[in-house]
Amino acid sequence: MNDRLKKETEYANRVLEDHAVLMVSGSQKTVIDAMNYSILAGGKRLRPIFMKAAYDLYEGENPCLDTFMAAIEMIHTYSLVHDDLPAMDNDLYRRGKKTTHAVYGEDMAILTGDALLNRAYEIALSAVNSCREVNDKINAVKALSVLSEKAGIYGMVGGQVFDVEAEKKGIELNGEDIDFIFRLKTAALIEAPLMMGAILSGAPGEDVKTLEMTGRKVGLAFQIRDDILDVTGDEKELGKPVFSDKKNNKRTYVDIYGLEKSEKDCEALSREAVKLLGSLGRDTGFLEELVLSLIDRRK
C-alpha cells in the first residue's frame, strides 16, 4: 500500500508539473508565480490519485486522463486559496507553509484562485478537443460535465455558501445542516474524481453511480476526520493551526455528536465505502486500502 501510494503520488506530482505549472513571465507574472506557489505547496494529491485509481479499474486508454487529473487538483487548490482568505477562515499557514494571501496579499490571492479555476477548465477543454477517437471525446465531455457540477453551486461552492452564511448569521447548525455542508463542500470533490476516472475509462453507468456513492461516504468520513483533527491534532504535523473552527465560531461534527461518536462514524462510513468498492467486482484493493488509511490519518 505505502509503495503504491508513493508511486501514485509521484505520478500525480509529475502530472501537475507537466500540465499545471506555468513559466513565470509577462506582465501577469505575479499571479503566475502565485499559482505555481499554491500548486506546488504540497498536499496529499488524493483527488488525482482517486481519479487514476478509478480509471485503472477499467483499463482505459483515454488521452485526457492526465490533464483532467491536473484540472481537478487546480480546482481543489483554488478552493483552498480562497478558503484561507481573511474574509473566510483567515488562515496564515497551510501544509506547513504560508498561505497564498499571506505571501502575495489578499488581492493577488483572490486573482490566483480565479486564475487556477479558469486555467483548469482551459486545459481540460483543450484536452477534450485533442481527442481523436469519438468515444474518448464523448467520455471526456461527460467527465467535464461531472467536474463542473461537483465544483459549482450544486457541489463545493454551494456547500461553502451555506457554511459561510450560517457562520455570518450565527445559525447554530444541526446534524442535517452539517451533513448538507459536508456532502457539498467536501464530498462532491471526492465523488468527482472517482466518477471522472471511471467515465474516462468507459465504465458502465451503474459503476459510475456506485463510485459516486463511494466518494460521498469517503468525503463525509474525511471531513469528520478533519473536525476531529482540529481538536486533537498536532499543529506541526498538520501544517496548519488547530482549533481554527472554534476560532471562527464554526459548529462542527464533534461539537454536535462528541468525539467518540465522531470517531465511530468516521470508521463506519469508510467501511461502507469499502463495501461499495467491493461490489464492483474488480481489483479495488488499492482503493480500499487507501480509504481505510484515511480513518486514522494524522494530517
TIDREN-592308 format. One record per residue (C-alpha): residue in one letter; residue number from 1; x, y, z. Coordinates in steps of 0.05 Angstrom, whole numbers, always signed. Layout:
<atoms>
+------+-----+--------+--------+--------+
! type ! seq !      X !      Y !      Z !
+------+-----+--------+--------+--------+
!    A ! NUM !      X !      Y !      Z !
...
+------+-----+--------+--------+--------+
</atoms>
This chain:
<atoms>
+------+-----+--------+--------+--------+
! type ! seq !      X !      Y !      Z !
+------+-----+--------+--------+--------+
!    M !   1 !     +0 !     +0 !     +0 !
!    N !   2 !    +54 !    +50 !    +20 !
!    D !   3 !    +97 !    +35 !    -41 !
!    R !   4 !    +37 !    +41 !    -88 !
!    L !   5 !    +14 !   +105 !    -55 !
!    K !   6 !    +83 !   +135 !    -61 !
!    K !   7 !    +86 !   +116 !   -134 !
!    E !   8 !    +17 !   +145 !   -148 !
!    T !   9 !    +33 !   +210 !   -110 !
!    E !  10 !    +98 !   +218 !   -150 !
!    Y !  11 !    +59 !   +207 !   -214 !
!    A !  12 !     +7 !   +259 !   -194 !
!    N !  13 !    +62 !   +309 !   -178 !
!    R !  14 !    +94 !   +298 !   -246 !
!    V !  15 !    +26 !   +308 !   -280 !
!    L !  16 !    +19 !   +375 !   -243 !
!    E !  17 !    +88 !   +397 !   -263 !
!    D !  18 !    +72 !   +380 !   -336 !
!    H !  19 !     +2 !   +408 !   -340 !
!    A !  20 !     -8 !   +459 !   -284 !
!    V !  21 !    +58 !   +495 !   -272 !
!    L !  22 !    +70 !   +554 !   -318 !
!    M !  23 !   +131 !   +593 !   -339 !
!    V !  24 !   +135 !   +657 !   -299 !
!    S !  25 !   +138 !   +714 !   -349 !
!    G !  26 !    +99 !   +773 !   -377 !
!    S !  27 !    +60 !   +828 !   -344 !
!    Q !  28 !    +18 !   +776 !   -307 !
!    K !  29 !    +80 !   +741 !   -277 !
!    T !  30 !    +60 !   +756 !   -205 !
!    V !  31 !     -5 !   +717 !   -210 !
!    I !  32 !    +30 !   +661 !   -248 !
!    D !  33 !    +83 !   +657 !   -193 !
!    A !  34 !    +27 !   +654 !   -141 !
!    M !  35 !     -8 !   +599 !   -180 !
!    N !  36 !    +55 !   +558 !   -182 !
!    Y !  37 !    +68 !   +571 !   -108 !
!    S !  38 !     -2 !   +547 !    -90 !
!    I !  39 !     +0 !   +485 !   -133 !
!    L !  40 !    +70 !   +464 !   -110 !
!    A !  41 !    +57 !   +477 !    -36 !
!    G !  42 !    +47 !   +402 !    -26 !
!    G !  43 !    -13 !   +362 !     -5 !
!    K !  44 !    -38 !   +290 !     -8 !
!    R !  45 !    -59 !   +294 !    -82 !
!    L !  46 !   -117 !   +250 !    -63 !
!    R !  47 !   -164 !   +274 !   -118 !
!    P !  48 !   -118 !   +259 !   -177 !
!    I !  49 !    -98 !   +194 !   -144 !
!    F !  50 !   -171 !   +174 !   -136 !
!    M !  51 !   -184 !   +192 !   -209 !
!    K !  52 !   -127 !   +150 !   -235 !
!    A !  53 !   -144 !    +91 !   -189 !
!    A !  54 !   -217 !    +91 !   -214 !
!    Y !  55 !   -192 !    +97 !   -286 !
!    D !  56 !   -144 !    +38 !   -277 !
!    L !  57 !   -202 !     -7 !   -254 !
!    Y !  58 !   -228 !     -8 !   -326 !
!    E !  59 !   -161 !     -7 !   -363 !
!    G !  60 !   -179 !    +51 !   -408 !
!    E !  61 !   -134 !    +89 !   -455 !
!    N !  62 !   -166 !   +159 !   -456 !
!    P !  63 !   -113 !   +212 !   -471 !
!    C !  64 !   -149 !   +263 !   -427 !
!    L !  65 !   -134 !   +228 !   -361 !
!    D !  66 !    -70 !   +266 !   -341 !
!    T !  67 !    -99 !   +334 !   -359 !
!    F !  68 !   -162 !   +320 !   -320 !
!    M !  69 !   -120 !   +298 !   -260 !
!    A !  70 !    -85 !   +365 !   -262 !
!    A !  71 !   -150 !   +403 !   -272 !
!    I !  72 !   -184 !   +375 !   -210 !
!    E !  73 !   -124 !   +389 !   -167 !
!    M !  74 !   -122 !   +460 !   -193 !
!    I !  75 !   -195 !   +469 !   -174 !
!    H !  76 !   -183 !   +439 !   -106 !
!    T !  77 !   -123 !   +486 !    -97 !
!    Y !  78 !   -163 !   +547 !   -117 !
!    S !  79 !   -216 !   +529 !    -65 !
!    L !  80 !   -162 !   +526 !    -11 !
!    V !  81 !   -132 !   +592 !    -32 !
!    H !  82 !   -200 !   +625 !    -25 !
!    D !  83 !   -217 !   +587 !    +38 !
!    D !  84 !   -155 !   +615 !    +72 !
!    L !  85 !   -172 !   +688 !    +56 !
!    P !  86 !   -186 !   +738 !   +113 !
!    A !  87 !   -259 !   +741 !    +91 !
!    M !  88 !   -265 !   +666 !   +100 !
!    D !  89 !   -222 !   +627 !   +151 !
!    N !  90 !   -165 !   +678 !   +154 !
!    D !  91 !   -111 !   +624 !   +160 !
!    L !  92 !    -38 !   +642 !   +152 !
!    Y !  93 !     -9 !   +572 !   +145 !
!    R !  94 !    -28 !   +510 !   +105 !
!    R !  95 !    +15 !   +448 !    +94 !
!    G !  96 !    +69 !   +479 !   +137 !
!    K !  97 !    +77 !   +539 !    +91 !
!    K !  98 !    +49 !   +609 !    +90 !
!    T !  99 !    -18 !   +613 !    +54 !
!    T ! 100 !    -22 !   +648 !    -13 !
!    H ! 101 !    -53 !   +712 !    +14 !
!    A ! 102 !     +0 !   +715 !    +69 !
!    V ! 103 !    +54 !   +715 !    +16 !
!    Y ! 104 !    +23 !   +753 !    -42 !
!    G ! 105 !    -31 !   +795 !     -9 !
!    E ! 106 !   -106 !   +787 !     -7 !
!    D ! 107 !   -119 !   +818 !    -75 !
!    M ! 108 !    -70 !   +773 !   -111 !
!    A ! 109 !    -95 !   +712 !    -74 !
!    I ! 110 !   -166 !   +725 !    -99 !
!    L ! 111 !   -139 !   +731 !   -170 !
!    T ! 112 !    -96 !   +669 !   -161 !
!    G ! 113 !   -158 !   +628 !   -143 !
!    D ! 114 !   -195 !   +657 !   -202 !
!    A ! 115 !   -136 !   +641 !   -248 !
!    L ! 116 !   -129 !   +569 !   -223 !
!    L ! 117 !   -203 !   +556 !   -234 !
!    N ! 118 !   -204 !   +585 !   -304 !
!    R ! 119 !   -138 !   +551 !   -323 !
!    A ! 120 !   -166 !   +484 !   -300 !
!    Y ! 121 !   -224 !   +488 !   -349 !
!    E ! 122 !   -179 !   +516 !   -403 !
!    I ! 123 !   -132 !   +456 !   -402 !
!    A ! 124 !   -190 !   +407 !   -394 !
!    L ! 125 !   -225 !   +435 !   -456 !
!    S ! 126 !   -160 !   +434 !   -494 !
!    A ! 127 !   -153 !   +360 !   -477 !
!    V ! 128 !   -224 !   +345 !   -500 !
!    N ! 129 !   -211 !   +379 !   -566 !
!    S ! 130 !   -148 !   +338 !   -576 !
!    C ! 131 !   -184 !   +271 !   -571 !
!    R ! 132 !   -183 !   +235 !   -638 !
!    E ! 133 !   -229 !   +177 !   -620 !
!    V ! 134 !   -303 !   +195 !   -617 !
!    N ! 135 !   -316 !   +153 !   -555 !
!    D ! 136 !   -257 !   +184 !   -519 !
!    K ! 137 !   -284 !   +254 !   -535 !
!    I ! 138 !   -354 !   +236 !   -512 !
!    N ! 139 !   -329 !   +207 !   -447 !
!    A ! 140 !   -284 !   +268 !   -436 !
!    V ! 141 !   -344 !   +314 !   -445 !
!    K ! 142 !   -384 !   +273 !   -395 !
!    A ! 143 !   -326 !   +276 !   -345 !
!    L ! 144 !   -320 !   +351 !   -353 !
!    S ! 145 !   -395 !   +358 !   -341 !
!    V ! 146 !   -387 !   +320 !   -275 !
!    L ! 147 !   -329 !   +364 !   -254 !
!    S ! 148 !   -369 !   +428 !   -270 !
!    E ! 149 !   -428 !   +405 !   -228 !
!    K ! 150 !   -389 !   +378 !   -169 !
!    A ! 151 !   -346 !   +441 !   -164 !
!    G ! 152 !   -403 !   +490 !   -173 !
!    I ! 153 !   -465 !   +515 !   -137 !
!    Y ! 154 !   -495 !   +445 !   -132 !
!    G ! 155 !   -429 !   +420 !   -104 !
!    M ! 156 !   -368 !   +451 !    -70 !
!    V ! 157 !   -387 !   +524 !    -78 !
!    G ! 158 !   -458 !   +511 !    -55 !
!    G ! 159 !   -433 !   +478 !     +9 !
!    Q ! 160 !   -386 !   +535 !    +22 !
!    V ! 161 !   -442 !   +586 !    +14 !
!    F ! 162 !   -485 !   +551 !    +66 !
!    D ! 163 !   -426 !   +546 !   +113 !
!    V ! 164 !   -407 !   +619 !   +106 !
!    E ! 165 !   -478 !   +645 !   +114 !
!    A ! 166 !   -491 !   +602 !   +175 !
!    E ! 167 !   -428 !   +630 !   +208 !
!    K ! 168 !   -445 !   +701 !   +189 !
!    K ! 169 !   -516 !   +697 !   +214 !
!    G ! 170 !   -497 !   +659 !   +277 !
!    I ! 171 !   -541 !   +599 !   +259 !
!    E ! 172 !   -529 !   +540 !   +305 !
!    L ! 173 !   -521 !   +483 !   +256 !
!    N ! 174 !   -555 !   +417 !   +270 !
!    G ! 175 !   -536 !   +347 !   +244 !
!    E ! 176 !   -576 !   +356 !   +180 !
!    D ! 177 !   -542 !   +422 !   +165 !
!    I ! 178 !   -473 !   +392 !   +177 !
!    D ! 179 !   -489 !   +334 !   +131 !
!    F ! 180 !   -510 !   +381 !    +76 !
!    I ! 181 !   -447 !   +423 !    +82 !
!    F ! 182 !   -402 !   +361 !    +84 !
!    R ! 183 !   -436 !   +329 !    +24 !
!    L ! 184 !   -428 !   +391 !    -19 !
!    K ! 185 !   -366 !   +426 !     +8 !
!    T ! 186 !   -321 !   +364 !    +15 !
!    A ! 187 !   -353 !   +301 !    -12 !
!    A ! 188 !   -372 !   +329 !    -80 !
!    L ! 189 !   -299 !   +340 !   -100 !
!    I ! 190 !   -283 !   +268 !    -79 !
!    E ! 191 !   -342 !   +239 !   -115 !
!    A ! 192 !   -320 !   +276 !   -178 !
!    P ! 193 !   -251 !   +244 !   -189 !
!    L ! 194 !   -277 !   +174 !   -177 !
!    M ! 195 !   -334 !   +185 !   -226 !
!    M ! 196 !   -290 !   +220 !   -277 !
!    G ! 197 !   -236 !   +167 !   -276 !
!    A ! 198 !   -288 !   +113 !   -289 !
!    I ! 199 !   -323 !   +153 !   -343 !
!    L ! 200 !   -258 !   +168 !   -380 !
!    S ! 201 !   -242 !    +94 !   -378 !
!    G ! 202 !   -310 !    +74 !   -407 !
!    A ! 203 !   -341 !    +44 !   -344 !
!    P ! 204 !   -415 !    +24 !   -343 !
!    G ! 205 !   -463 !    +76 !   -316 !
!    E ! 206 !   -482 !    +33 !   -256 !
!    D ! 207 !   -409 !    +30 !   -235 !
!    V ! 208 !   -403 !   +106 !   -241 !
!    K ! 209 !   -462 !   +113 !   -194 !
!    T ! 210 !   -431 !    +65 !   -145 !
!    L ! 211 !   -367 !   +104 !   -145 !
!    E ! 212 !   -406 !   +169 !   -135 !
!    M ! 213 !   -436 !   +140 !    -72 !
!    T ! 214 !   -368 !   +113 !    -51 !
!    G ! 215 !   -339 !   +183 !    -58 !
!    R ! 216 !   -396 !   +212 !    -17 !
!    K ! 217 !   -382 !   +166 !    +41 !
!    V ! 218 !   -307 !   +177 !    +36 !
!    G ! 219 !   -318 !   +253 !    +34 !
!    L ! 220 !   -362 !   +252 !    +95 !
!    A ! 221 !   -312 !   +209 !   +133 !
!    F ! 222 !   -255 !   +254 !   +110 !
!    Q ! 223 !   -289 !   +317 !   +136 !
!    I ! 224 !   -308 !   +285 !   +202 !
!    R ! 225 !   -235 !   +266 !   +210 !
!    D ! 226 !   -215 !   +338 !   +195 !
!    D ! 227 !   -262 !   +362 !   +250 !
!    I ! 228 !   -231 !   +311 !   +297 !
!    L ! 229 !   -160 !   +333 !   +280 !
!    D ! 230 !   -179 !   +406 !   +292 !
!    V ! 231 !   -186 !   +389 !   +366 !
!    T ! 232 !   -138 !   +331 !   +374 !
!    G ! 233 !    -84 !   +342 !   +321 !
!    D ! 234 !    -13 !   +368 !   +327 !
!    E ! 235 !     -3 !   +435 !   +294 !
!    K ! 236 !    +67 !   +418 !   +268 !
!    E ! 237 !    +43 !   +352 !   +240 !
!    L ! 238 !    -19 !   +382 !   +208 !
!    G ! 239 !    +19 !   +440 !   +178 !
!    K ! 240 !    -37 !   +488 !   +197 !
!    P ! 241 !    -68 !   +516 !   +262 !
!    V ! 242 !   -112 !   +473 !   +306 !
!    F ! 243 !   -176 !   +498 !   +338 !
!    S ! 244 !   -188 !   +541 !   +276 !
!    D ! 245 !   -261 !   +522 !   +274 !
!    K ! 246 !   -270 !   +545 !   +346 !
!    K ! 247 !   -233 !   +610 !   +330 !
!    N ! 248 !   -282 !   +623 !   +273 !
!    N ! 249 !   -342 !   +603 !   +316 !
!    K ! 250 !   -357 !   +544 !   +270 !
!    R ! 251 !   -401 !   +488 !   +296 !
!    T ! 252 !   -370 !   +422 !   +277 !
!    Y ! 253 !   -388 !   +348 !   +275 !
!    V ! 254 !   -350 !   +339 !   +340 !
!    D ! 255 !   -390 !   +395 !   +373 !
!    I ! 256 !   -456 !   +362 !   +355 !
!    Y ! 257 !   -440 !   +289 !   +366 !
!    G ! 258 !   -379 !   +287 !   +410 !
!    L ! 259 !   -310 !   +258 !   +398 !
!    E ! 260 !   -327 !   +185 !   +410 !
!    K ! 261 !   -386 !   +182 !   +361 !
!    S ! 262 !   -347 !   +223 !   +311 !
!    E ! 263 !   -291 !   +171 !   +312 !
!    K ! 264 !   -341 !   +114 !   +304 !
!    D ! 265 !   -379 !   +149 !   +247 !
!    C ! 266 !   -314 !   +163 !   +210 !
!    E ! 267 !   -295 !    +90 !   +212 !
!    A ! 268 !   -366 !    +65 !   +195 !
!    L ! 269 !   -371 !   +110 !   +134 !
!    S ! 270 !   -303 !    +88 !   +110 !
!    R ! 271 !   -320 !    +15 !   +116 !
!    E ! 272 !   -386 !    +27 !    +79 !
!    A ! 273 !   -345 !    +58 !    +23 !
!    V ! 274 !   -300 !     -3 !    +21 !
!    K ! 275 !   -361 !    -48 !    +17 !
!    L ! 276 !   -386 !     -8 !    -43 !
!    L ! 277 !   -319 !    -14 !    -77 !
!    G ! 278 !   -320 !    -90 !    -66 !
!    S ! 279 !   -388 !    -93 !   -101 !
!    L ! 280 !   -357 !    -71 !   -167 !
!    G ! 281 !   -325 !   -139 !   -176 !
!    R ! 282 !   -258 !   -110 !   -197 !
!    D ! 283 !   -189 !   -105 !   -167 !
!    T ! 284 !   -205 !    -49 !   -118 !
!    G ! 285 !   -152 !    -69 !    -67 !
!    F ! 286 !   -111 !     -5 !    -72 !
!    L ! 287 !   -172 !    +39 !    -68 !
!    E ! 288 !   -199 !     +1 !     -8 !
!    E ! 289 !   -133 !     +6 !    +30 !
!    L ! 290 !   -128 !    +80 !    +12 !
!    V ! 291 !   -198 !    +93 !    +40 !
!    L ! 292 !   -184 !    +55 !   +104 !
!    S ! 293 !   -118 !    +92 !   +113 !
!    L ! 294 !   -156 !   +157 !   +118 !
!    I ! 295 !   -192 !   +135 !   +182 !
!    D ! 296 !   -131 !   +144 !   +226 !
!    R ! 297 !    -94 !   +198 !   +187 !
!    R ! 298 !    -57 !   +250 !   +228 !
!    K ! 299 !    -56 !   +306 !   +177 !
+------+-----+--------+--------+--------+
</atoms>
